[in-house]
């Protein structure tokens, strides 16, 4: 029989309580947004909606789907995901293969590895990145 100490049981209970509270803190806002979307606009505007929908309706979803923008936006998201997965995988393979070789086969391996680590840890920031993207005319494009 496996003996579990009293302190370990207390730890497990406390750990589970903390994880449940953190899970609820993450899920409740999402549940609230869904509940508001399934409630009537009058009930949502009056602040009557909390966890369960009030005056259940699908009008908001009908409104969103009626406009062609939702389909265009969804299609753009699908295209970006597909292009991103293919390009990211290809670049990762092309970089990882030479970096996996031994030093005598690829003498500059350490330099390149540190360059990648440095750029992962330190970036120029969001404003310089925006300015670069704007300067090379990539705003409002899929790239």
N, C-alpha and C positions, 0 to 999 in steps of 0.2 A: 504494500500500500504506500502510495506516495504521500508523504507528509508535507503540508504547506504551512509555513509559519504564520502566526497571527499577524505580524507586521506586513507580510506579503499580501495577505488577504485584505488588510486595510488599504494597502497601496492599490490593489486591483480595483477595489470599490471606488476609491477616490479618483483613480485614473478613468474609470468608466463614467463616473459622474461628470468629470471635467470634459471628456470627449462628447458626451451627450449634450451638455450645455453648449459647447462650441458648434456642434452639428446644428442644433436648433438656431443658434445665432446666425448661421449661414443660410439655413433653409427658410426661416420665417419671412425674410424680405421677398424671396422668390415666390413663396406661397401667397403672400399679400398681393403681389403684382398680378399673379394669376387670378386670384379671387376678385380683385378690382376689375380685371378684364372680363370676367364672367358676370359681373353685376351691372345693374342699370346705371346710367350716367347720373341720375338723380340721387341714388343711394351712395354712389362713389363720391359725388360732389358734396353731399351732406356729411361725409365721414362716418357713415353707418357700417361700412365694410371692414371686417377684421380678418377672421380666418375662414369664414364660410360666405359664399356669395349671397347677396341680397337682391331679390327680384332677378333671378337668373335670366340671362339673355346672351345671344351670340351676335348682337348687332355690331359690336366693335370689330369682331373678326370679319363680318360681312363687309364692313366699311373698308377695312384694310385690304381684303381680297378683291374688292370692287375696283380699286385703283390698280393700274398696271405697274405701279412702282414697286410693289411687293415682289412680284414675279421677277422683275428686272434685278432688284437688289439680291434676291435669293440666288438667281442665276450667276450674278457677279461673285457672290460668296463661293458658290460651287467651283467656278472657274479658278478663282484665286487659290482655293484649297488644292485643287488638282495640280495646277502649275507649281504651287509652293512645295507640295510633296515631291513631285518629280525633280524639280531643280535642287531642292535641299538634299534629297537622297543622292543625286548624281554628284553634287559638289562634295558631300561628305565622303562618298566612296573614293572620288578622285584625290582627296586630300588624305584620307586615312590610310590608303594603301601605301603610298611612299613613306608616310610617317611610321608605319609598322615595320619597316625594314631596319636592319641593324646599321649601326653607325658606319661600318666600313663600306656598306653599299650606298648609303646616303649620308655623306659627311655633314651636311648642313641641317640634318634632322632636328637637332636640339635648338638651333636658331629659329627654324620655322615653327617648331612646337611652342617656343616661348612667345613668338609673335602672335600666335593664335590665342594663347592663354592671356596675354596682355590685353588684346582687343576684346576678349570676353569679359575681363574684369573691369576695364576702364574704357569709357566711351566719351565722346566729345560733349554729350548732352543733347537734350531734345531740341533746343533752339538752333545750335549749329547744324544738327542733322536736318532740320526743316529747311534751313537756308541753303544747304547743299542740294537737297532734293528740288527746291524751288529754282535754284540756279541752273540745274541741268535739265529743267523742264519735265520733271516726272510727276508734278502735281496733277491730280485728276486723270491719271493713267493707271493701267493695271500694274505697271512695273514699279 
